Amino acid sequence: MAVAVGGGLAVGAAPATAADVRETQGVWVITLTHEETVAASQVGAGHVINAVLGNDHWRVTLDEDSRYRGGSYYRPDKARMWSNVTGQQVISEAAAHRGGYVVLGVFPDNPDMPLWVAQAW
């Protein structure tokens, strides 16, 4: 099953499941279950984030226990904290934790930062 969201972005999920997709004030929020996060990791879905958006056009919120948090640094040109973690690393790390999952926020009205990815476990 593929869920199309603003701007033509499609998010895939296993056929037997349906990601929780909600639209709030022009932002699409897609919450993957742990099983969907594992499937996304296994098919390399996180690589699509960097292939489509590069490293500078998406945001990430890492779990407080993420091994990638230590690599964050301040970027004056973006006026915020930054991490060089890849989309695949974010998804795979969440998938590797019991109950871990990712949430994607799609911002179709923000072409510079149209995607936010958060991980939790």
trRosetta pair geometry for C-beta under 8 A, 3 or more apart (Angstrom, degrees):
i j d omega theta_ij theta_ji phi_ij phi_ji
1 12 7.2 143 84 -156 48 60
1 13 5.2 -23 72 65 97 91
1 14 7.5 15 26 93 92 26
1 15 5.6 127 -21 -118 85 46
1 17 7.5 -144 36 76 129 53
1 18 6.3 -48 105 -100 162 71
2 10 4.6 8 177 -179 117 118
2 11 6.9 152 -159 73 66 35
2 12 5.0 -34 -100 -96 80 70
2 13 7.6 162 -94 18 32 69
3 10 6.8 151 72 -156 40 64
3 11 5.1 -20 59 61 95 90
3 12 7.8 178 16 -87 71 22
3 13 6.8 32 -11 -2 106 112
3 18 7.7 104 -66 -160 123 76
3 19 5.9 -105 -3 51 149 114
3 21 5.4 -169 178 -56 150 151
3 30 6.9 157 88 -120 142 128
4 8 6.9 -35 -160 -143 104 35
4 9 7.3 140 -156 79 56 44
4 10 5.1 -32 -96 -97 64 83
5 9 5.3 -30 66 74 88 95
5 10 7.5 154 17 -97 72 32
5 11 6.6 18 1 -1 117 106
5 21 6.8 -147 -83 -153 116 127
5 28 4.2 152 -166 146 129 171
5 30 6.8 -105 -48 -51 154 124
5 106 5.0 117 124 48 134 162
5 108 7.9 -148 141 -56 83 113
6 9 6.8 8 77 27 54 101
6 26 8.0 66 -84 -174 161 64
6 28 5.5 -173 8 -18 106 128
6 106 5.6 164 52 127 103 122
6 108 3.4 -94 148 -54 132 137
7 106 7.1 -151 33 173 116 118
7 108 4.4 -176 -33 -124 108 98
7 114 6.6 -44 38 -163 171 143
9 106 5.8 -161 58 -130 147 140
9 114 7.8 171 -46 139 142 126
9 115 7.8 154 -125 -80 163 114
11 19 6.4 -44 114 33 125 161
11 21 8.0 162 55 -90 131 119
11 30 5.5 83 48 -180 171 168
11 104 6.6 177 -100 55 147 155
12 40 7.5 151 77 -102 84 82
12 43 7.4 -56 87 84 134 157
12 45 6.8 -148 51 -104 101 126
13 17 5.3 -106 157 88 118 95
13 18 6.5 124 90 -122 153 26
13 19 4.8 -164 -67 -30 145 97
13 32 7.2 -171 -106 -122 107 95
13 36 5.1 -26 -137 -133 99 117
13 39 7.1 87 -155 84 51 141
13 40 8.0 -32 -104 -62 58 96
14 17 4.9 53 66 25 94 105
14 35 7.0 -62 18 137 142 103
14 36 6.4 -136 8 -105 96 71
14 39 4.9 -131 -49 -103 106 171
17 33 6.5 -109 -166 28 144 129
17 35 6.5 168 -61 94 159 120
17 36 5.7 -138 109 -71 149 104
19 30 5.3 24 144 -170 134 95
19 31 6.6 167 -176 73 86 45
19 32 5.4 -39 -122 -94 110 63
19 33 7.6 -146 -113 -5 62 77
19 36 5.8 134 -86 -164 90 167
20 30 7.1 149 81 -156 56 44
20 31 4.3 -12 63 56 111 100
21 28 6.5 -12 -166 -171 93 100
21 29 7.4 157 -153 82 44 50
21 30 5.1 -5 -103 -104 78 80
22 28 7.4 157 83 -155 40 53
22 29 5.0 -15 63 59 91 98
23 26 7.5 21 -177 -92 95 9
23 27 7.1 157 -155 77 57 39
23 28 5.4 -28 -98 -97 75 67
23 29 7.7 173 -88 16 25 74
24 27 5.6 -27 70 62 75 90
24 29 6.4 6 16 -4 109 118
26 107 7.7 51 127 -144 91 63
26 108 7.0 -117 176 48 87 95
26 109 5.8 3 161 -6 134 128
27 105 5.7 -7 178 -169 115 98
27 106 6.9 155 -166 73 61 51
27 107 5.6 -17 -116 -95 90 70
28 104 8.0 -5 109 110 89 90
28 105 7.2 151 80 -159 53 45
28 106 4.0 -7 59 53 105 108
28 108 7.4 60 -2 -24 107 102
29 103 6.6 -7 -171 -177 90 104
29 104 7.4 159 -155 84 43 52
29 105 5.5 -12 -103 -104 72 74
29 106 7.9 -153 -68 21 29 73
30 103 7.0 158 82 -161 50 55
30 104 4.4 -9 59 59 103 100
30 105 7.8 -169 22 -75 71 29
30 106 7.1 43 -6 -13 109 106
31 101 7.0 39 -177 148 80 132
31 103 4.9 -15 -104 -110 73 88
31 104 8.0 -163 -72 25 32 65
32 36 3.8 -135 -166 98 96 119
32 37 4.7 131 115 -60 125 76
32 40 6.3 -35 -146 -13 165 139
32 101 5.4 -171 87 -165 77 95
32 102 5.3 19 40 60 118 77
32 103 7.4 -156 18 -82 72 39
32 104 7.6 53 -19 -6 101 98
33 36 4.7 96 47 9 74 102
33 37 6.9 -132 95 -6 39 88
33 101 6.1 -83 -177 -112 18 130
34 37 5.6 -56 -148 36 31 114
34 38 6.4 34 152 -20 65 103
34 95 7.5 129 -168 -127 67 55
34 98 7.8 1 -144 -180 149 36
34 99 5.4 -91 -79 -140 140 28
34 100 6.0 98 -124 61 93 45
34 101 5.2 -87 -75 -67 54 93
35 38 5.7 -50 -150 33 32 112
35 39 6.5 31 151 -17 63 105
36 39 5.5 -52 -147 38 34 112
36 40 6.2 38 152 -22 66 104
36 101 7.5 46 63 -136 91 98
37 40 5.6 -50 -145 35 31 113
37 41 6.4 34 153 -20 62 104
37 91 6.3 -162 -164 -162 82 81
37 94 5.3 -84 -179 111 141 112
37 95 4.8 -164 131 -84 93 81
37 100 6.2 -128 109 111 154 78
37 101 4.7 -157 -35 -127 143 53
37 102 5.2 136 -115 7 111 88
38 41 5.7 -55 -152 35 31 113
38 42 6.3 30 152 -21 65 108
38 95 4.4 132 -96 -151 54 109
39 42 5.6 -55 -145 36 32 112
39 43 6.4 14 162 -5 66 108
40 43 6.4 -65 -145 44 27 97
40 45 4.0 -60 -166 32 83 141
40 46 7.0 92 146 -37 99 78
40 91 5.3 -100 113 -169 112 138
40 95 7.3 -157 64 -69 83 129
40 102 7.3 -86 70 36 152 131
41 44 7.7 33 178 -70 30 28
41 45 7.2 -59 -59 32 24 94
41 46 7.0 17 -110 -12 57 116
41 88 7.5 108 -136 -160 67 71
41 91 4.9 -173 -82 131 80 99
41 92 4.5 123 -142 -96 117 61
41 94 7.8 -164 -61 65 126 80
41 95 3.9 -86 -14 -3 152 163
41 96 7.9 173 -155 -38 169 74
42 95 7.8 -170 -31 -175 75 161
44 47 4.7 -6 167 7 97 121
44 48 7.7 115 127 -23 77 82
44 88 6.3 -17 -151 -112 65 121
45 48 5.7 -40 -170 15 51 116
45 49 7.9 60 141 -23 66 91
45 87 7.7 -101 117 140 63 116
45 88 7.8 150 72 -100 47 73
45 91 6.3 -153 73 -166 96 176
46 49 5.6 -34 -166 14 52 116
46 50 7.6 34 149 -2 69 97
46 86 6.5 97 146 131 114 88
46 87 3.6 -179 -172 124 78 81
46 88 3.2 159 90 -81 122 44
46 89 7.0 -173 151 16 154 39
46 90 6.2 168 -132 52 132 83
46 91 4.0 -154 -61 19 121 125
46 92 6.7 -89 7 -21 152 86
47 50 6.2 -61 -160 44 43 101
47 51 5.9 42 147 -23 74 113
47 86 7.6 9 -99 161 53 123
47 87 6.6 -164 -57 75 15 111
47 88 5.1 25 -55 -57 67 121
48 51 5.4 -58 -138 41 33 113
48 52 5.8 18 167 -9 70 112
48 87 7.0 -91 60 104 56 155
49 52 6.6 -71 -148 43 18 97
49 53 5.8 -37 177 34 60 115
49 58 5.9 -66 -176 24 106 172
49 86 7.6 144 76 174 113 67
49 87 2.9 138 49 -79 134 157
49 88 7.7 -165 35 -34 109 60
49 115 6.7 -145 -138 111 98 156
49 117 6.9 -25 -117 -36 153 146
50 53 6.7 -72 -113 62 22 76
50 54 6.5 21 -163 -152 60 13
50 55 6.3 18 -134 -72 97 65
50 86 5.4 -33 -45 -151 142 93
50 87 5.2 -153 -24 8 86 109
50 88 7.5 -59 5 -8 121 91
53 56 7.9 -147 151 64 82 47
53 57 4.2 -136 -174 80 93 103
53 58 4.6 70 125 -31 154 110
53 114 7.1 -143 -108 51 125 97
53 115 6.1 -105 -64 30 163 126
54 57 5.6 71 53 14 95 103
55 84 6.8 3 -165 -140 130 69
55 86 7.8 -63 -107 -103 92 68
56 78 7.8 -151 -157 -76 91 128
57 112 6.2 -130 -130 176 89 43
57 113 6.0 -154 -167 -96 55 46
57 114 6.9 14 158 20 100 82
57 115 7.6 65 126 33 75 93
58 87 7.4 21 88 -77 155 107
58 113 6.5 136 -105 -151 26 69
58 114 7.3 -45 -93 62 77 61
58 115 4.2 -20 -124 76 106 100
58 116 6.9 179 -172 -83 75 31
58 117 6.7 29 161 -3 120 101
59 113 5.7 39 -28 -168 102 121
59 115 7.2 -175 30 102 67 54
59 116 4.4 -15 69 -112 104 81
59 117 7.3 173 90 24 54 62
60 83 5.8 -80 67 56 125 124
60 85 6.1 -112 93 68 170 118
60 90 5.8 -126 -139 -96 129 145
60 116 7.3 176 -79 -161 28 60
60 117 5.2 -16 -110 68 76 88
60 118 7.2 150 -165 -87 52 44
60 119 7.9 6 -170 -4 96 95
61 116 7.2 29 -8 176 98 102
61 117 7.5 -164 29 98 67 45
61 118 4.0 -5 61 -112 107 92
61 119 7.4 -168 92 25 66 60
62 66 3.8 -88 172 31 113 160
62 68 5.6 -142 -121 77 152 99
62 69 5.0 -163 96 -76 139 84
62 72 7.8 -144 21 -56 133 122
62 83 6.7 83 -27 -48 128 173
62 85 6.9 110 -78 4 125 163
62 90 7.2 -117 -99 -121 82 93
62 119 6.1 1 -136 45 47 108
63 66 4.6 127 58 -43 76 93
63 93 7.8 -152 26 124 117 116
63 94 7.2 138 -23 -95 127 85
63 97 7.9 -40 35 11 171 165
63 100 7.8 -75 -44 -131 154 102
63 119 5.0 -75 -27 102 96 92
63 120 5.4 141 -93 -112 104 38
63 121 5.8 -4 -115 22 162 84
64 69 7.2 31 -152 -70 32 160
65 121 7.4 -78 55 62 122 107
66 69 4.7 117 75 -32 95 94
66 93 6.2 68 -135 141 91 151
66 119 6.7 97 -83 77 126 128
67 70 7.3 -38 177 14 47 106
67 93 7.0 -149 30 -131 95 136
68 71 5.6 -51 -171 30 64 115
68 72 8.0 87 139 -44 72 82
68 83 6.1 79 148 -174 107 132
68 85 4.3 55 178 -86 151 127
68 89 6.3 104 -68 140 147 129
68 90 7.6 -78 39 -84 158 67
68 93 7.0 -121 -7 -41 115 166
69 72 6.0 -29 -171 -10 50 115
69 83 7.6 -58 -118 -105 34 136
71 83 5.8 90 94 -145 93 83
71 84 6.0 -83 144 37 128 91
71 85 6.9 135 72 -50 130 84
72 81 5.1 20 174 175 118 111
72 82 6.5 157 -154 77 71 35
72 83 4.7 -42 -94 -79 77 89
73 81 7.1 161 87 -152 18 70
73 82 5.9 -31 68 61 67 87
73 83 7.9 132 18 -87 64 45
74 80 7.4 -138 -141 136 68 19
74 81 5.8 -50 -93 -98 58 57
74 82 7.2 108 -140 13 13 88
75 78 4.3 36 96 30 118 104
75 79 7.6 -49 94 -6 72 21
75 80 6.7 -6 54 66 88 53
75 81 7.6 103 12 -154 80 14
75 82 4.3 39 -14 -15 121 138
76 79 6.7 25 -165 -79 38 52
78 82 6.1 98 53 -68 145 119
85 89 4.9 -126 -170 83 88 130
85 90 5.7 99 138 -58 124 89
86 89 4.6 99 55 3 79 102
86 90 7.1 -141 95 -6 44 85
87 90 5.7 -54 -151 33 33 112
87 91 6.4 22 157 -10 67 108
87 117 6.6 117 -128 -3 82 168
88 91 6.0 -59 -144 43 31 105
88 92 5.7 26 161 -16 68 115
89 92 6.0 -58 -135 43 25 107
89 93 6.0 26 164 -21 63 110
90 93 6.3 -59 -148 34 20 107
90 94 6.7 16 156 -13 59 108
90 102 6.7 87 136 -110 99 130
90 117 5.5 86 129 123 156 132
90 119 5.4 -159 -176 -42 84 127
91 94 6.0 -60 -152 38 31 108
91 95 6.2 30 153 -20 66 111
91 102 5.6 -47 -110 -35 73 151
91 117 7.7 -63 -59 -176 83 139
91 119 7.5 -157 -89 -93 32 116
92 95 5.5 -55 -144 38 32 114
92 96 6.3 35 157 -26 65 106
93 96 5.8 -54 -149 30 30 113
93 97 7.2 23 155 -16 61 104
93 100 7.4 -127 123 -178 55 155
93 119 6.4 39 85 -179 101 166
94 97 6.2 -65 -159 33 34 106
94 100 3.8 -179 179 159 60 113
94 101 5.9 -89 166 55 125 6
94 102 5.1 149 57 -54 167 85
94 119 4.0 -137 -70 -150 119 110
94 120 7.0 36 -130 41 114 34
94 121 6.2 -178 -144 -50 67 106
95 100 5.9 -124 -60 89 12 119
96 100 6.7 8 56 33 45 155
97 100 3.5 96 65 -46 96 126
97 121 3.7 -2 113 -136 142 164
98 121 7.0 106 67 -169 49 114
99 121 5.6 124 88 -152 82 75
100 119 6.8 4 -172 -176 102 97
100 120 6.9 176 -145 93 61 42
100 121 3.6 -26 -92 -87 80 113
101 119 7.5 173 91 -150 36 59
101 120 6.1 -15 60 62 77 85
101 121 7.3 144 12 -82 58 66
102 117 6.0 -13 -171 -169 118 93
102 118 6.7 153 -157 79 64 47
102 119 5.2 -32 -99 -98 79 68
102 120 7.8 151 -96 19 33 70
103 117 7.4 155 80 -156 50 46
103 118 4.6 -9 56 58 98 101
103 119 8.0 -169 20 -77 71 25
103 120 7.3 24 -6 4 105 112
104 115 6.6 -31 -165 -158 96 96
104 116 7.2 146 -162 79 46 55
104 117 5.6 -13 -105 -103 71 73
105 115 7.0 142 78 -160 60 45
105 116 3.9 -3 54 56 110 105
105 117 7.7 -150 23 -65 73 32
105 118 7.6 45 -11 -7 103 102
106 114 6.4 6 -160 162 66 84
106 115 6.0 -13 -107 -102 60 71
107 110 4.1 -1 127 32 123 114
107 113 6.6 18 60 105 137 74
107 114 5.2 -149 67 -144 76 45
107 115 7.1 -148 22 -60 84 26
107 116 7.0 59 -17 -10 112 99
108 114 6.6 45 -99 -144 30 107
110 113 5.1 -32 139 65 123 72
110 114 5.6 174 84 -86 77 54
111 114 6.1 1 -125 -54 28 109
113 116 7.4 43 159 -62 102 83
